[in-house]
Amino acid sequence: MEIRTEIKLSVTVAEIPVKELDAGNAGDLKVAMAPILESNTKVVVDFNRMQFIDSSGLGVMLSCLRQVSAKGGDLKLCCMTRQVRAAFELVRMHRIFDIFDTREEAVHAFNSK
């Protein structure tokens, strides 16, 4: 899995390239995110393409948050569809992650601290 990244205002934005994140590809996402999280402390994950996420995908996102938090960084999420946002809310992960409607809001949230 190849994740497209770009830097905006010293924040790395990673766009998840799949429509569905489930047990079949969650491991691939974890492997693909590892180098991004190792070399950056301010990361925004853009979900604009994703239509579905299951518990495996949610687990990968928690793992990513732990990895970047261990280095004193933070991970913010943006551009979720209603279905994906509902999955995060169902397991109360919306209380763990900062979730924004747009990429710009997520990036600016890092720089407003």
C-alpha positions, 0 to 999 in steps of 0.5 A: 500500500502506497500512502501519498504524503504532503507537508503543510505548515510543518505537518505531514498529511497522509492520505489513506488510499483505500475505500475499505480498511478491514482485516484484509488490508489493515496490516498493509496500512500499519506497515505503510504508516510506520516510516511516516510515523517514525520520521514525523511528530505532527501527522494528519491522516486524511480519510477522504477516500474511505467508505468503510472501516472495521475493528481491524482498521480502528486498531491500526489507527490506535497503534499509529497514535501510540507510535507517534505519541511515544515520540511526543507527537500527535495524530489528527484525523480528517475528512471522514464520511458519516459511516467511518465517523460512526464507526469511531463513535460506536467504540468511543474512539472519537474521544481519543482522536482529534477529528476534523471536517477538513484537512486545513482545520486539522493542520491548523489545529497543530499550529494553533497550540 
